[in-house]
Amino acid sequence: MTHSDIYTKFMIEYDKANITSSYPSLTEYEIATILDKAYLALIAQKLTGNNPRRSAFESDVKAIEDLRPLIKQASLHGEHSNVVTNEYIYSLNIQDYLYYISSTISLNANNSSIDNQKHIIQSVSLISHENANKFKSTSTNLPWVKNPVCYIDNKIVHVLIDPYDVKSNSGDMVLDVTYIKTPNKFVKGTSLVDFGDTELEINDAMAEELVNLAIIMSTEIVESSRLSTKINTRPLES
C-alpha cells in the first residue's frame, strides 16, 4: 500500500463522515499533518501498551507484526569510556532513530567463542537513572554487575559493565541496538506533502487503523453519530 492509497482511503472515509456543513474542508498539507500525527500515535500505543488491550510490545502478537517492518538494528562503537566508574558511552547518532527497544554488547573473553573471536555477547537491560547509581564503581562501592545495564540521556547511551569485565577488556566494545525507526512521513517540508508512490512501511491492517484514527482526529465527534460508532470499534483493532 502506498501513500497515495492512504490519501484516497482517507478522503473516502472523511467524505462519508462529513455529513453536515459545519465540517471545514482540509488542505492536503493539513491532511498530511493529521496522518503523521496518527501514524506516530499508533506506533506509541503498540510499543508502550497504552491501548485498549493494555498489551505492550513483545507481549502481543499483533503489535509485533504491526511494528516488525519498522524494527531496525545498528552497531555503535564507544565514543568514551570511564574505567573508574565502569561506564561506557555510546552516541545514538542514528538518522531514523525513534524508540529504543533493546541492545546487546560484545565483550572480550579468554574462552573461545563459536566464531573464534574470543568474545561473549551479553544482553543490556535498560534501567532508571536512580538505579544506575547502584551499578557505578565508587570509593565505597564495587558492584557486581551480572549483566550490563544502561540508561539513556537524550541520544547518549550509558552502559555500565562489571568492573572486572572492564579491567580485562582491552578491545572495542560494540553495542548492537535494536530500535524503532521513524516511518516515512506524509509531510516532506514546510509546504510539501508526499501522497505519491512511496510505500507505506506498515502492513495493511495497521494502515486501516491509521486511516481510522486520522478520521477521528480530523472531525468533531459530536457532529456525527457514525463517528461515535467508529470510535467504539477501535478496541477491536489495537
C-alpha positions as a Python dict, from the first residue, in 0.01 Angstrom:
ca = {
    (1, 'M'): (0, 0, 0),
    (2, 'T'): (132, 345, -90),
    (3, 'H'): (88, 696, 50),
    (4, 'S'): (-143, 763, -244),
    (5, 'D'): (-368, 474, -136),
    (6, 'I'): (-383, 608, 220),
    (7, 'Y'): (-479, 953, 95),
    (8, 'T'): (-756, 805, -122),
    (9, 'K'): (-891, 596, 168),
    (10, 'F'): (-881, 895, 399),
    (11, 'M'): (-1078, 1112, 157),
    (12, 'I'): (-1344, 840, 113),
    (13, 'E'): (-1386, 799, 491),
    (14, 'Y'): (-1377, 1173, 554),
    (15, 'D'): (-1638, 1236, 284),
    (16, 'K'): (-1874, 983, 446),
    (17, 'A'): (-1823, 1127, 794),
    (18, 'N'): (-1867, 1483, 668),
    (19, 'I'): (-2248, 1488, 671),
    (20, 'T'): (-2301, 1842, 799),
    (21, 'S'): (-2185, 2175, 667),
    (22, 'S'): (-2007, 2254, 995),
    (23, 'Y'): (-1704, 2047, 894),
    (24, 'P'): (-1432, 2262, 738),
    (25, 'S'): (-1251, 2138, 432),
    (26, 'L'): (-891, 2027, 477),
    (27, 'T'): (-595, 2117, 261),
    (28, 'E'): (-354, 1846, 151),
    (29, 'Y'): (-92, 1976, 393),
    (30, 'E'): (-339, 1960, 683),
    (31, 'I'): (-436, 1603, 588),
    (32, 'A'): (-69, 1504, 571),
    (33, 'T'): (-9, 1658, 916),
    (34, 'I'): (-302, 1465, 1066),
    (35, 'L'): (-187, 1138, 907),
    (36, 'D'): (164, 1185, 1050),
    (37, 'K'): (19, 1255, 1394),
    (38, 'A'): (-199, 944, 1379),
    (39, 'Y'): (97, 738, 1249),
    (40, 'L'): (319, 826, 1545),
    (41, 'A'): (31, 782, 1791),
    (42, 'L'): (-34, 427, 1668),
    (43, 'I'): (332, 333, 1698),
    (44, 'A'): (345, 469, 2054),
    (45, 'Q'): (26, 282, 2151),
    (46, 'K'): (158, -51, 2030),
    (47, 'L'): (503, -2, 2182),
    (48, 'T'): (401, 122, 2528),
    (49, 'G'): (80, -74, 2579),
    (50, 'N'): (-133, 239, 2607),
    (51, 'N'): (-408, 70, 2409),
    (52, 'P'): (-744, -96, 2487),
    (53, 'R'): (-585, -438, 2550),
    (54, 'R'): (-306, -292, 2770),
    (55, 'S'): (-57, -510, 2586),
    (56, 'A'): (290, -367, 2536),
    (57, 'F'): (524, -453, 2252),
    (58, 'E'): (657, -813, 2251),
    (59, 'S'): (373, -925, 2480),
    (60, 'D'): (121, -909, 2197),
    (61, 'V'): (150, -1094, 1865),
    (62, 'K'): (-42, -829, 1670),
    (63, 'A'): (179, -545, 1800),
    (64, 'I'): (491, -736, 1695),
    (65, 'E'): (360, -795, 1343),
    (66, 'D'): (235, -437, 1309),
    (67, 'L'): (571, -285, 1405),
    (68, 'R'): (801, -550, 1255),
    (69, 'P'): (872, -351, 933),
    (70, 'L'): (990, -58, 1147),
    (71, 'I'): (1231, -260, 1364),
    (72, 'K'): (1596, -195, 1274),
    (73, 'Q'): (1940, -265, 1418),
    (74, 'A'): (2259, -58, 1435),
    (75, 'S'): (2609, -122, 1569),
    (76, 'L'): (2757, 154, 1784),
    (77, 'H'): (3119, 198, 1886),
    (78, 'G'): (3205, 360, 2217),
    (79, 'E'): (3297, 728, 2198),
    (80, 'H'): (3425, 749, 2554),
    (81, 'S'): (3489, 515, 2846),
    (82, 'N'): (3542, 578, 3214),
    (83, 'V'): (3720, 281, 3371),
    (84, 'V'): (3690, 432, 3717),
    (85, 'T'): (3310, 421, 3708),
    (86, 'N'): (3294, 117, 3476),
    (87, 'E'): (3086, 331, 3235),
    (88, 'Y'): (3093, 325, 2856),
    (89, 'I'): (2925, 592, 2646),
    (90, 'Y'): (2766, 540, 2305),
    (91, 'S'): (2609, 810, 2089),
    (92, 'L'): (2275, 730, 1924),
    (93, 'N'): (2361, 916, 1606),
    (94, 'I'): (2111, 715, 1402),
    (95, 'Q'): (1933, 927, 1144),
    (96, 'D'): (1600, 743, 1157),
    (97, 'Y'): (1602, 659, 1531),
    (98, 'L'): (1264, 690, 1706),
    (99, 'Y'): (1234, 448, 2003),
    (100, 'Y'): (1488, 229, 2183),
    (101, 'I'): (1387, -138, 2225),
    (102, 'S'): (1689, -335, 2345),
    (103, 'S'): (2061, -387, 2295),
    (104, 'T'): (2346, -634, 2335),
    (105, 'I'): (2718, -572, 2389),
    (106, 'S'): (3023, -767, 2277),
    (107, 'L'): (3290, -820, 2545),
    (108, 'N'): (3635, -974, 2515),
    (109, 'A'): (3673, -1310, 2682),
    (110, 'N'): (3954, -1558, 2745),
    (111, 'N'): (3738, -1851, 2647),
    (112, 'S'): (3698, -1932, 2280),
    (113, 'S'): (3366, -1832, 2124),
    (114, 'I'): (3185, -2006, 1840),
    (115, 'D'): (3333, -1765, 1584),
    (116, 'N'): (3685, -1798, 1737),
    (117, 'Q'): (3694, -1426, 1816),
    (118, 'K'): (3728, -1478, 2193),
    (119, 'H'): (3432, -1267, 2292),
    (120, 'I'): (3093, -1307, 2455),
    (121, 'I'): (2762, -1138, 2376),
    (122, 'Q'): (2561, -1010, 2672),
    (123, 'S'): (2217, -852, 2676),
    (124, 'V'): (2192, -499, 2816),
    (125, 'S'): (1897, -409, 3040),
    (126, 'L'): (1753, -58, 3040),
    (127, 'I'): (1721, 86, 3393),
    (128, 'S'): (1636, 420, 3551),
    (129, 'H'): (1890, 693, 3628),
    (130, 'E'): (1837, 639, 4000),
    (131, 'N'): (1907, 266, 3984),
    (132, 'A'): (2210, 327, 3762),
    (133, 'N'): (2396, 480, 4058),
    (134, 'K'): (2393, 139, 4227),
    (135, 'F'): (2592, -10, 3938),
    (136, 'K'): (2868, 254, 3928),
    (137, 'S'): (3207, 195, 4088),
    (138, 'T'): (3289, 447, 4360),
    (139, 'S'): (3529, 467, 4653),
    (140, 'T'): (3268, 293, 4866),
    (141, 'N'): (3100, 70, 4609),
    (142, 'L'): (3246, -208, 4397),
    (143, 'P'): (2934, -356, 4234),
    (144, 'W'): (2891, -697, 4079),
    (145, 'V'): (2707, -640, 3753),
    (146, 'K'): (2591, -981, 3641),
    (147, 'N'): (2466, -846, 3307),
    (148, 'P'): (2541, -499, 3166),
    (149, 'V'): (2281, -230, 3225),
    (150, 'C'): (2223, 105, 3059),
    (151, 'Y'): (2037, 433, 3089),
    (152, 'I'): (1973, 694, 2821),
    (153, 'D'): (2037, 1070, 2833),
    (154, 'N'): (1899, 1245, 2528),
    (155, 'K'): (2072, 1047, 2250),
    (156, 'I'): (2356, 909, 2462),
    (157, 'V'): (2351, 550, 2590),
    (158, 'H'): (2547, 498, 2912),
    (159, 'V'): (2639, 129, 2955),
    (160, 'L'): (2757, 6, 3296),
    (161, 'I'): (2963, -313, 3298),
    (162, 'D'): (3106, -525, 3577),
    (163, 'P'): (3438, -363, 3691),
    (164, 'Y'): (3632, -686, 3643),
    (165, 'D'): (3499, -722, 3289),
    (166, 'V'): (3613, -365, 3223),
    (167, 'K'): (3959, -441, 3365),
    (168, 'S'): (4007, -748, 3146),
    (169, 'N'): (3859, -596, 2832),
    (170, 'S'): (4115, -404, 2628),
    (171, 'G'): (3933, -402, 2295),
    (172, 'D'): (3644, -205, 2149),
    (173, 'M'): (3306, -297, 2296),
    (174, 'V'): (3042, -289, 2024),
    (175, 'L'): (2685, -208, 2124),
    (176, 'D'): (2419, -354, 1893),
    (177, 'V'): (2098, -154, 1935),
    (178, 'T'): (1752, -268, 1826),
    (179, 'Y'): (1519, 26, 1773),
    (180, 'I'): (1200, 150, 1609),
    (181, 'K'): (1278, 368, 1308),
    (182, 'T'): (1094, 687, 1217),
    (183, 'P'): (850, 599, 938),
    (184, 'N'): (839, 780, 606),
    (185, 'K'): (625, 1083, 676),
    (186, 'F'): (349, 1239, 469),
    (187, 'V'): (478, 1591, 536),
    (188, 'K'): (803, 1649, 348),
    (189, 'G'): (870, 2014, 422),
    (190, 'T'): (716, 2348, 511),
    (191, 'S'): (461, 2321, 232),
    (192, 'L'): (541, 1986, 65),
    (193, 'V'): (347, 1664, 107),
    (194, 'D'): (403, 1307, -11),
    (195, 'F'): (88, 1148, -150),
    (196, 'G'): (272, 962, -423),
    (197, 'D'): (404, 610, -475),
    (198, 'T'): (607, 593, -152),
    (199, 'E'): (548, 252, 4),
    (200, 'L'): (387, 253, 346),
    (201, 'E'): (616, 79, 595),
    (202, 'I'): (339, -99, 783),
    (203, 'N'): (103, -384, 696),
    (204, 'D'): (-244, -333, 551),
    (205, 'A'): (-421, -396, 883),
    (206, 'M'): (-232, -118, 1059),
    (207, 'A'): (-281, 105, 753),
    (208, 'E'): (-657, 80, 803),
    (209, 'E'): (-611, 169, 1171),
    (210, 'L'): (-405, 470, 1061),
    (211, 'V'): (-685, 599, 839),
    (212, 'N'): (-944, 534, 1110),
    (213, 'L'): (-750, 724, 1376),
    (214, 'A'): (-679, 1011, 1135),
    (215, 'I'): (-1054, 1045, 1069),
    (216, 'I'): (-1123, 1060, 1443),
    (217, 'M'): (-858, 1329, 1484),
    (218, 'S'): (-986, 1534, 1193),
    (219, 'T'): (-1355, 1555, 1276),
    (220, 'E'): (-1563, 1654, 1575),
    (221, 'I'): (-1724, 1359, 1746),
    (222, 'V'): (-2042, 1546, 1842),
    (223, 'E'): (-2124, 1619, 1479),
    (224, 'S'): (-2161, 1261, 1362),
    (225, 'S'): (-2317, 954, 1520),
    (226, 'R'): (-2133, 747, 1261),
    (227, 'L'): (-1804, 871, 1408),
    (228, 'S'): (-1910, 763, 1757),
    (229, 'T'): (-1971, 414, 1622),
    (230, 'K'): (-1628, 413, 1462),
    (231, 'I'): (-1465, 503, 1794),
    (232, 'N'): (-1643, 215, 1968),
    (233, 'T'): (-1482, -29, 1723),
    (234, 'R'): (-1125, 85, 1794),
    (235, 'P'): (-1064, -176, 2070),
    (236, 'L'): (-1109, -443, 1802),
    (237, 'E'): (-818, -301, 1603),
    (238, 'S'): (-539, -219, 1850),
}
